[in-house]
Amino acid sequence: MTIAPASALDLVTTRLTARLGEEAVITDELRRRTYECDGLTQYRSLPGVVVLPRTAAEVAEVVATCVAHHVPFVARGAGTGLSAGALPNADGVLIVLTKLRSILEVDLESRRVVLEPGVTNLDISKAVAAEGFFYAPDPSSQQVCTIGGNVAENSGGAHCLKYGFTTNHVTGLKGVAGDGTPFEIGGKAPDPPGYDLLGAFIGSEGTLGIATEVTVRLVRLPETVVTLLAAFDSTDIAGAAVSAVIASGVLPAAVEMMDRLAIEAVEVAVHANYPAAGAVLLIELDGPADEVAIDRRSVEACLREHRASEIRSAESPAERALLWKGRKSAFAAVGRISPNFIVQDGVVPRTALGEVLASIARLTGDTGIRVANVFHAGDGNLHPLVLFDAGIEGQREAAETISSAIIDICVAHGGSITGEHGVGVDKLGSIAKMFDAADLDTMQMIRCAFDPESLSNPGKVFPTPRLCGEQPRVRRGGDRTEENLKELF
C-alpha cells in the first residue's frame, strides 16, 4: 500500500505538537470551528490547525516552524475585529495569543506599562487606576479586545478625538517578523530616532508579523469629567451642532452620535434612558475643573443655538456609566431589532456629516433595508449598521451593495474607507478607491521587507496578489526605478 506524503501543514502540526504539547495544538474540527471567523461573521474559514502558545518564545518557535515549511499563519487575539482581519487560512496555522496575558512591568515614574498581547484593553486601566492613571484608547469592545489586536488594527474608540489612537500611545514593540526574525522597535522613549517603524507596524493588520510585547504610555486621570447628553430632531441638526462645538475652540474628550433607530435598539437592550429623538449626542469634557466649567458653558450654548430639545448631564458616576453603556452596547443592541446586520466603518470630514448621512438614507430606497447610525461624530468616523434579514431572498445582497456604496460616499467626500476597523478581507475591493497602483506597490515593498514570502496573514489588506517577486506596474517620480526603490526599502 502506498502511503501519501505528509503535507507541509501536517509536518508543522507534528513538530509543534511535539514541542508545545497536545493541549496547545488543536486539530479537532469541532474545536477549530470556534475560530473560523472574527466579529464580522459573514466571512468564515476553518483554520488548518490552531495553536495556543503560552510565551513569546513559543510564538517565535511557531512562526519559525511555519516559515521553515512555507506554511502561512494568522495571529488572533479575542476575535472582536470587524473586518475579517483575523480570518484563518484553511491551509495554515492560526496562532491564538490569548494565553499571553501578563502585565510584565508597571513603570509609573516613566508612565509606561509593558505587557503581553493577550492583555485586554480595559485591564490596563484597571491595573493603574488606583495610582491615578489610565490607558486612553477605548474601543467599544474594550472589556474583551486585546492590546495585540488593538496594535494590529490601530484601534481608536470614543475618546480618540482628544487622546488619539493606539499609534499615539504605543512607544515600543517586541515580536517576530513574518520571516521569523525577532525584532524590537522603540521602547520607553517617547520619540525614538530613525524611520517610524512603529507607525508602519501599528495598523498593519498582522501582515508584517506578530507583536509579543507592547509598551504603552499612560495618561493622568482628569481632575473633572462632565458627560452631557443632547437630543435633536434630526441627525442633520445634530451634525451641525458638532461642527459648531469644534469651531468654538473646545476640544471635547468625546463626541458620539446615535440616530433614532440606534436609540430604539439601545433602549430595548440596556435601558440607557435615552430620550426619544431623531438623534442624540453624547459629549464628554475632561480636564482641570475651571477649564471644564468654561468649556461646558460654551458647549451648552452651541447646543441650544442648534435647537437641542433636551440637554442633560450625568449627575453621578453610575449615571455616566449608564450613558456610556448605551453607546458602547449599540452594535450588539441592534440584534434586538434585526436578525442580521453589517457593521461598516468609514470616515468623512465633520462638515460633511449631514450630507453623507442624507446620502446614506437615500440608498435604502424601497429595498426594505434599514441603516442605524452610530458613530464618533467628533472625528467623522461613521459606523452605519446595515440591517437585513438573511431569510428574505435578496436582502443579504442588497445589504452588501448598500454597505459598499456607503464606502464610496465616504471616499467621494474626501474621507477614508476605514477609521479603526481595518481593511482585512471586507474592504479588499475598496482600498484601490483610495490608493493607486504605485501607492499599493510601495506599501507592499514595506511588507516584503518584513515578510518576503507573504506568509503572515496572507490575503488581507491588498486587493490583488502582490507577491514580493512581482514587478510593480506603475511608478511615480523621475528616476525611481524598481531597482533603486528596492534599495530604499
Residue, then its C-alpha position, 0 to 999 in steps of 0.5 A: m500500500t502506498i502511503a501519501p506524503a505528509s503535507a507541509l501543514d501536517l509536518v508543522t502540526t507534528r513538530l509543534t505538537a511535539r514541542l508545545g504539547e497536545e493541549a496547545v495544538i488543536t486539530d479537532e474540527l469541532r474545536r477549530r470551528t470556534y475560530e473560523c471567523d472574527g466579529l464580522t461573521q459573514y466571512r468564515s474559514l476553518p483554520g488548518v490547525v490552531v495553536l495556543p502558545r503560552t510565551a513569546a518564545e513559543v510564538a517565535e518557535v511557531v512562526a519559525t516552524c511555519v516559515a521553515h515549511h512555507v506554511p502561512f499563519v494568522a495571529r488572533g487575539a479575542g476575535t472582536g475585529l470587524s473586518a475579517g482581519a483575523l480570518p484563518n487560512a484553511d491551509g495554515v496555522l492560526i496562532v491564538l495569543t490569548k494565553l499571553r496575558s501578563i502585565l510584565e512591568v508597571d513603570l509609573e515614574s516613566r508612565r509606561v506599562v509593558l505587557e503581553p498581547g493577550v492583555t485586554n484593553l480595559d485591564i490596563s486601566k484597571a491595573v493603574a487606576a488606583e495610582g491615578f492613571f489610565y490607558a486612553p484608547d477605548p474601543s467599544s469592545q474594550q472589556v474583551c479586545t486585546i492590546g495585540g489586536n488593538v496594535a494590529e488594527n490601530s484601534g481608536g474608540a470614543h475618546c480618540l478625538k482628544y487622546g488619539f489612537t493606539t499609534n499615539h500611545v504605543t512607544g515600543l514593540k517586541g515580536v517576530a517578523g513574518d520571516g521569523t526574525p525577532f525584532e524590537i522597535g522603540g521602547k520607553a522613549p517617547d520619540p525614538p530616532g530613525y524611520d517610524l517603524l512603529g507607525a508602519f507596524i501599528g495598523s498593519e493588520g498582522t501582515l508584517g508579523i506578530a507583536t509579543e510585547v507592547t509598551v504603552r504610555l499612560v495618561r493622568l486621570p482628569e481632575t473633572v469629567v462632565t458627560l452631557l447628553a443632547a437630543f435633536d430632531s434630526t441627525d442633520i441638526a445634530g451634525a451641525a451642532v458638532s461642527a459648531v462645538i469644534a469651531s468654538g475652540v473646545l476640544p471635547a474628550a468625546v463626541e458620539m452620535m446615535d440616530r433614532l433607530a440606534i436609540e430604539a435598539v439601545e433602549v430595548a437592550v440596556h435601558a440607557n434612558y435615552p430620550a426619544a429623538g431623531a438623534v442624540l449626542l453624547i459629549e464628554l469634557d475632561g480636564p482641570a475643573d475651571e477649564v471644564a466649567i468654561d468649556r461646558r458653558s460654551v458647549e451648552a450654548c452651541l447646543r441650544e443655538h442648534r435647537a437641542s430639545e433636551i440637554r442633560s448631564a450625568e449627575s453621578p458616576a453610575e449615571r455616566a456609566l449608564l450613558w456610556k453603556g448605551r453607546k458602547s452596547a449599540f452594535a450588539a443592541v441592534g440584534r434586538i431589532s434585526p436578525n442580521f446586520i453589517v457593521q461598516d466603518g468609514v470616515v468623512p470630514r465633520t462638515a460633511l456629516g449631514e450630507v453623507l448621512a442624507s446620502i446614506a438614507r437615500l440608498t435604502g430606497d424601497t429595498g426594505i433595508r434599514v441603516a442605524n447610525v452610530f458613530h464618533a461624530g467628533d472625528g467623522n468616523l461613521h459606523p452605519l449598521v446595515l440591517f437585513d434579514a438573511g431569510i428574505e431572498g435578496q436582502r443579504e445582497a442588497a445589504e452588501t451593495i448598500s454597505s459598499a456604496i456607503i464606502d464610496i460616499c465616504v471616499a467621494h467626500g474626501g474621507s477614508i474607507t476605514g477609521e479603526h476597523g481595518v481593511g482585512v478581507d471586507k474592504l479588499g475591493s475598496i482600498a484601490k478607491m483610495f490608493d493607486a497602483a504605485d501607492l499599493d506597490t510601495m506599501q507592499m515593498i514595506r511588507c516584503a521587507f518584513d515578510p518576503e514570502s507573504l506568509s503572515n496573514p496572507g490575503k488581507v489588506f491588498p486587493t490583488p496578489r502582490l507577491c514580493g517577486e512581482q514587478p510593480r506596474v506603475r511608478r511615480g517620480g523621475d528616476r525611481t526605478e524598481e531597482n533603486l526603490k528596492e534599495l530604499f526599502 
